[in-house]
Amino acid sequence: MQRRTLASTGREVSVIGLGTWQFGGDWGPVSEQDAFAVMDASAEAGVTLFDTADVYGDGVSEQLIGRWLQANPDSGVTVPTKMGRRADQVPSNYSAANFRTWVDRSRANLQQDTLDLVQLHCPPTAVFDDDAVYDALDALVADRSIAAYGVSVETADQALQAIRHPGVASVQIILNAFRLKPLDAVLPAAKQAGVAVLARVPLASGLLSGKYTTDTEFAPQDHRTYNRNGEAFDQGETFSGVPFEDGVRAAQEFAAALPDGVSVPQAALAWIVAQDGVTAAIPGARNAEQARSNAAAGSLDLDTVPGLDSTVHDLYDRWFRATVHERW
């Protein structure tokens, strides 16, 4: 497993992390036993980055990770969490007082005195240019409630706004074979500023698992059902904002371009972490087998997948650029 420095934090993390939104139930139910099996398998495969948020299951994901960390005190796992989506999405809620409350809750959930990395969770655009927000985050670093802070964003423009602030250690942004806009300006700007980039939704909500057909259905409580068209939150969070049927067909073309022995998700993840400026990709996993398969992408030699980058750009130009590029 390759490792890279998580920017100004100085921490070395695996290029393939573990996203844990699924532990909160928004991908269908996941038992505590299954969640622990996923974390065990990930750690055994060399994963040292578990990403979570206070809103995943209203704290369930953080609590599960906290219990796992207590059972594995020498794991060396870094845990970025996120805050801000449990409140109404208005700029006035992004205050020092609320930050303190939210951080203290996450510290209790994760059973950590100092949180490794806290990211604002896709706040309103105005928040990214509010100096008082960054002053409040700096104060949390100063009193060691958090070690570092960053942002999770919905759009490339929001990422560029945040990168201009010197205290920002990381930007988490949707980047995958079906969402290429961050390659244009975000990755170069982050690299120049020394800001880590965490690629979220790296498998386009499972489209790049290669398992789905146009007839695939999801459980009612799965966001791939209830947020298919942006009914509950930003449409770009589900299937990266691409039409489901188009995503299925593009994924089938992606699969057909791969050599024998290379899976669709492994190629998709390896392509992401090969992009200059990316620190890590954070795919989710619902079982230990998926976790191990995802982790294997961290050691995949792309020389064994000739033409992959050209395939990605060709698929994007033909299937998605017109509908997603200017939106996110």
N, C-alpha and C positions, 0 to 999 in steps of 0.2 A: 504494500500500500504506500503510495506516495504521500508525503506530508509537505505542508507549506506553512509559512508564518502567518498568523492571523493579525497582520498589519501591526499597529502600534501596541497591541496587547502583548506581543512577544511570544505568544503561545504557539506551539507547533501543533497543527491539527491535520487530520487525514483529509485527502482531497474528496473522498466520498464520506459524507456525514449521514446522519439519520434524522429525517423529519418525523415529528411525532404528532402531527395534527390528528392522525387516525386514532391515537390513543384516547382522544376526546369524544369519539363516537360519530363524527360528521362524515365518516366513510362507512357507516354501519358499525355494529357493536364489535368491540375488541375486549376480550377478557384480560384481567390482570395477569393471569398465567401466560397468555399469548404475548402480552406486552413485555413481560420479563424475558420470555424466550427470544423475542426480537432483539432486545437490548443485549442479552447474553451473546447471541449469535453475531451481532454487529461488533461488539467489543472483541470477541474471539477472532474476528476477521480483520482486526486492525482499525476499526472505526473509532475515532476519538472526538467526535463532534455530534452531540445530540441537540437538535434545535426544537424549541417548544414555544409556548405562549400562554399567558394567563387566561386567555379566552377558550383554549382548547378543552372542551368539556367543563368549562367554568372552573378550571384549576385541576381537573383530574389528571391531565397529561403531566403537569408539573409535579403533582403528588406522586405519581408512579415513578417518575425519574428520580425524585428525591429519595424514595424508598430503595430504588435500585442503587443509587449512589451510596447510601448508608450500608448496603450489603456488599458493596464493592469499593471500599475506600481507597484502593490503590489503582483504580481503573485508568487514571490519567485523562478522563473524559472532560472536555470543555462543554458547558451548557449555555448557549445563548437562549435567552427567553425574550418575549415581546410583551409590550403593555399598551393599553389605550383603547382596545376594542370592546371592553366591557362597559364603557360609558358612551353616551351620545356623541356622535362624531361632529363636534363643534369645537372651534379653536379655543374657546374659553376653558374647556375642560383639560387642556394640556398645561396645567399649572404646577407650581412647585409642591403645593399641598397634595394634589392628587398623585403626583409622581411618588411622593413619600409613601402614601397609602398603598399604592399599587406595588411598589418595590418591596415594602415590608410584607405584603401578602405573598409575593413570589418567594421571598426569602424563607418564609415559613413553609410554603409548599415544597420548595426544593431542599429545605433543611440546610441552607447555606447562609453563613454570616455575610459574605460578600458574593454577590452574583457575578458570574464571569463576564457576561456581556448582556446588556439590556438594550433592546431596539424598540423605537417607537413603531407601533404596528399600523402602518398604512394610514397615517393621520390625514386630516384635510390639508390641502396644498398650502394654505396660509401658514400652517405651523412650521413648515420648513424654513421660512424666512424670519421667524420670530426670535430675536436674540435672547429674550427672557427664557425661552424654552431651553436653549443651550446653556444658559447660566444655571438654570435649575439642575440640569443633568451634570454639569461640572461640579456642583455642590455635592451631589450624591457620590461622585468619584472621590471628592476631597474627604468626605467622612467615611469612605470605604464601605458604603452600602453596596456600591457596584464597582467593578474594576474598570469597566469601559462601557461606552454606549455607541449605538449606531441607529440605523433606520431601516425599516422595511417599507418598500414603496410600491405603488401601482404603476407609475409611469417613469419613463426615462428622464423627463424634465424634472420630476421630483428628486430623482437620484442626483442629478447635476446640481440642483439647489443645495442639497444636503452636503455634497462633497466639498462645497466651498467653505464649510465651517470647519475650523482646524481640529475641534475636539471629536469629530465623527470618526470612529474607528472602522465602521463597516457599513456596507449597503447591501441589503437583501433585495433581490429583484428577480422577476420571472425571466428566465433565460433557458431556452431549450431549442430543439431543432425546428419548432413551429413558432418561436418568438425570438427573432434575431435583432430587433432594434437596439438592445444594449451594446451590440458590437460596434455601432456607429460612433458613439461618443462617450457612453458611460464607462466602458472598460478602459479606454485610454485615459480619461480624466481620473478615474479611481487609481489607476497605476501611478500616474504622475503625482497624485496627492498622497500616496501611501495608504490608501483605504482598501480594506478587504472587501471582496465581492463574494457573497453567498448566493448561489443560483438556486432559487426556489421554484417549485412546480417543475422540476427538471424532466419529468416524464409526461408532462401535459395531462395531469390528472389520470394517468394510466393509459392514455392513447398510445404512448410510446412503450407500453408493455408488449404491444403486438398481439394482445389476447382478444381484443374486442372486435365485434362485427357490428354492422349497422342495426342489428336486432338486439344487441345487448341492452339489458335493463338493469337499473340499480335500485336499491332499497329506498323507500320513501324518505327516510331520515338521512340519506346520503346526499351531500351537496351536489353531486352530479345529476341528481333528480330535481331537487328543489331550487337550485340556483343555475339551472341550465342556461337561462337567458338573462341572468343578472337580477333575479327576483328578490334575493335576500342580501346580496352584497355585490361588489364589483364583478361584472361578468368575466373579466379577464382572469379571475382566480380559478374558474372552472373550465377545464379543457383549454386553458390559456386563451380563452375567448374565441377560439376557432369553432366553426360549425361542426358538430359531432360527426356527421356523416362524412364530411370532407376530411376530418382528422383521421377517421378510420381508414379511408382509402389512401391517404398520403402515408399512413403508417404501414400499410400493406406494400406500397412501393418502396418504402425505406427498408422493410424486411427483405424484399426481393433483391436489393442491391448488396446484401451482406453475404460474406463467404460462409460456408458451413462451419458450424462450431461457435459462431459469434451471435449472441442473442440481441434482439432489438433493444431492450433496456440497457444492456452493457455497452453497446455501441453508442447509444444516445448519451449516456452518462460520460463515457470516455471522450466523446466529442466535446462536451461542455468543458470538462476540466483541462482540455488541450488548448482552450482559448486563452490568449495572452491577457492576464489581468484577473482571471478567475482564481479565487482561493479554494472554494469547495462547492460541490453540489450536494443538496440535501434531500434525496428521495425518501419517501416513506416506505414502510414495509408492514404488512399485516401478519406475516409469519416468518419463522426463522429461515426458511428456504429463500424467500424473497430477500431477506436481509443479507444473506451470504452471497446471493447472486449479484445484488447491487454493489456490495463491497468489492467483488472481483473486478468490477470496472476500473477500480483504482490502480490496477496493475496491467490493464489491457494495453498491448502495444498497437498503436494505430497504424503502424506499418503493415500490420496483418490485415488491415481493412482499407485497401487502396481506393482512392476516389471518394472517401466518405464526406469530406468537406464540400466537394463539388455536388454530391448528391443532396446534402442538406440545403445548400443555397438554391439548387434547382427546384427542389420540392417547395421551398418557401416562396420563391418567386411565382411559381405556377399556382399554388393552392391558397396561399395566405397573405402575401404582402398587401394586396389591395384592400383587405378587410381589417387587418390588425396593425399594420406598421405605423400609421399615423395616430392611432388611438392610444397606444401604450409605449 
